[in-house]
Amino acid sequence: MRFKTYTPTTETLDAERKWYVVDATDMILGRLAARVAHILRGKHKANFAPHIDCGDYVIVLNADKVRVTGDRMDTKYYYRHSGFPGGFRQVSLRNMMAKHSDRVVETAVRGMLPHNRLGRQMFKKLKVYAGGAHPHAAQKPEVLDFPEAKKS
């Protein structure tokens, strides 16, 4: 007797996506990003499949109050290049937090998702806001608490 391996498809998966809201106040950046990426990928579900986007939506509030350990505020840099000669730019974490704190969380989460079309699709379900308010009240998001992200 031969057994077939069950592989879920987009038709067999339930496509209902939940909305979660996370308050990032005093959370460590990397631990927060790892847990958020876990939810975006759908790895918390019993019917997870690595080739299907089965994750949920995540709203991150208070991105400007996220913490980092050590001296990363001055030693961590974000790099980009315009494509033109002399177009290399680097911005320290401290400056990025002052100007665009939401991008810090977005960049950390994006780095923990797959680096392909599927990862880009998953990333669109992340909503990050520097303040404590968001315009997604109609979706009735559930509150998520990550106590392990507040350690040290």
C-alpha positions as a printed NumPy array, in Angstrom:
array([[  0.   ,   0.   ,   0.   ],
       [  1.371,   3.395,  -0.977],
       [  0.662,   6.459,   1.083],
       [  0.539,   9.863,  -0.519],
       [  2.017,  12.87 ,   1.223],
       [ -0.623,  15.489,   1.867],
       [  0.317,  18.861,   0.415],
       [ -2.079,  21.751,   0.998],
       [ -2.99 ,  24.014,  -1.887],
       [ -4.564,  27.454,  -1.962],
       [ -7.943,  25.805,  -2.622],
       [ -7.767,  23.416,   0.359],
       [ -6.497,  25.992,   2.87 ],
       [ -9.005,  28.17 ,   4.652],
       [ -8.242,  31.645,   3.363],
       [ -9.592,  33.531,   6.362],
       [ -6.9  ,  35.839,   7.671],
       [ -6.93 ,  37.294,  11.159],
       [ -5.659,  40.721,  12.141],
       [ -3.331,  41.156,  15.116],
       [ -2.06 ,  44.322,  16.778],
       [  1.257,  44.472,  18.654],
       [  2.408,  47.287,  20.925],
       [  6.178,  47.552,  20.397],
       [  6.811,  49.746,  23.458],
       [ 10.027,  48.605,  25.208],
       [ 10.349,  45.502,  23.02 ],
       [ 13.713,  44.41 ,  21.66 ],
       [ 13.807,  44.942,  17.893],
       [ 15.103,  41.548,  16.766],
       [ 12.836,  39.507,  19.034],
       [  9.821,  41.526,  17.984],
       [ 10.704,  41.131,  14.292],
       [ 11.171,  37.372,  14.639],
       [  7.738,  36.904,  16.227],
       [  6.026,  39.187,  13.706],
       [  7.665,  37.352,  10.772],
       [  6.458,  34.065,  12.29 ],
       [  2.846,  35.32 ,  12.229],
       [  3.173,  36.842,   8.723],
       [  4.421,  33.531,   7.335],
       [  1.655,  31.545,   9.012],
       [  3.954,  29.179,  10.89 ],
       [  1.679,  29.408,  13.939],
       [ -1.09 ,  27.59 ,  12.034],
       [ -1.567,  23.837,  11.886],
       [ -2.007,  23.893,   8.111],
       [  1.23 ,  25.775,   7.37 ],
       [  2.83 ,  25.16 ,   3.999],
       [  6.125,  26.851,   3.081],
       [  5.074,  27.432,  -0.545],
       [  1.768,  29.188,   0.258],
       [  1.097,  32.562,   1.876],
       [ -1.167,  31.46 ,   4.721],
       [ -0.153,  34.091,   7.299],
       [ -2.155,  36.769,   9.048],
       [ -2.05 ,  40.57 ,   9.088],
       [  0.029,  42.282,  11.784],
       [ -0.222,  45.914,  12.911],
       [  2.792,  47.193,  14.9  ],
       [  2.196,  50.302,  16.999],
       [  4.697,  52.579,  18.788],
       [  7.597,  51.64 ,  16.51 ],
       [  9.437,  54.718,  17.796],
       [  9.621,  53.151,  21.291],
       [ 11.364,  49.928,  20.266],
       [ 14.664,  49.072,  22.027],
       [ 17.982,  47.588,  20.959],
       [ 20.662,  46.079,  23.167],
       [ 24.304,  47.056,  23.425],
       [ 25.641,  50.03 ,  21.478],
       [ 23.707,  49.265,  18.281],
       [ 22.223,  52.757,  18.179],
       [ 25.615,  54.046,  17.019],
       [ 27.232,  50.972,  15.428],
       [ 24.369,  49.601,  13.293],
       [ 24.012,  51.196,   9.871],
       [ 21.463,  50.949,   7.074],
       [ 23.041,  51.024,   3.617],
       [ 21.637,  51.901,   0.208],
       [ 22.969,  52.863,  -3.192],
       [ 21.271,  55.014,  -5.808],
       [ 22.959,  53.245,  -8.695],
       [ 24.926,  56.335,  -9.678],
       [ 28.65 ,  56.878,  -9.044],
       [ 29.106,  58.197,  -5.514],
       [ 25.519,  57.268,  -4.649],
       [ 26.364,  55.115,  -1.607],
       [ 24.552,  56.237,   1.556],
       [ 24.621,  54.977,   5.109],
       [ 22.386,  56.008,   7.991],
       [ 22.928,  55.023,  11.617],
       [ 20.152,  53.375,  13.605],
       [ 19.927,  56.447,  15.842],
       [ 19.271,  58.751,  12.871],
       [ 16.849,  56.29 ,  11.282],
       [ 14.883,  56.038,  14.543],
       [ 14.687,  59.824,  14.732],
       [ 13.412,  60.275,  11.176],
       [ 11.702,  57.025,  10.107],
       [ 11.222,  54.685,  13.069],
       [  8.631,  52.63 ,  11.179],
       [ 11.235,  51.698,   8.543],
       [ 13.479,  50.207,  11.233],
       [ 10.841,  47.637,  12.165],
       [  9.881,  47.051,   8.523],
       [ 13.502,  46.392,   7.536],
       [ 14.027,  43.984,  10.429],
       [ 10.901,  41.993,   9.564],
       [ 11.606,  42.017,   5.813],
       [ 15.006,  40.437,   6.458],
       [ 13.328,  37.524,   8.264],
       [ 10.873,  36.711,   5.468],
       [ 11.694,  34.702,   2.332],
       [ 13.607,  36.718,  -0.258],
       [ 11.357,  35.976,  -3.223],
       [  7.876,  36.783,  -4.605],
       [  6.203,  34.967,  -1.751],
       [  8.11 ,  37.011,   0.83 ],
       [  7.142,  40.247,  -0.887],
       [  3.506,  39.154,  -0.808],
       [  3.774,  38.327,   2.912],
       [  5.421,  41.661,   3.662],
       [  2.374,  43.535,   2.338],
       [  0.392,  42.229,   5.317],
       [  2.598,  44.181,   7.758],
       [  1.393,  47.623,   8.86 ],
       [  3.798,  49.654,  11.02 ],
       [  2.996,  52.967,  12.727],
       [  5.29 ,  55.17 ,  14.799],
       [  2.469,  56.325,  17.085],
       [ -0.19 ,  54.51 ,  19.054],
       [ -3.082,  54.931,  16.593],
       [ -3.965,  52.984,  13.451],
       [ -6.738,  53.192,  10.829],
       [ -7.578,  49.45 ,  10.894],
       [-10.222,  49.409,  13.64 ],
       [-12.842,  48.052,  11.21 ],
       [-10.869,  44.788,  10.927],
       [-11.236,  44.219,  14.715],
       [ -7.599,  43.203,  15.361],
       [ -6.767,  40.965,  18.316],
       [ -4.053,  42.084,  20.739],
       [ -0.86 ,  39.985,  20.688],
       [  1.571,  40.068,  23.572],
       [  5.152,  38.838,  23.266],
       [  6.524,  38.798,  26.839],
       [  9.838,  37.245,  25.715],
       [ 10.512,  40.298,  23.516],
       [ 10.647,  42.572,  26.596],
       [ 13.525,  40.782,  28.346],
       [ 16.969,  42.211,  29.125]])
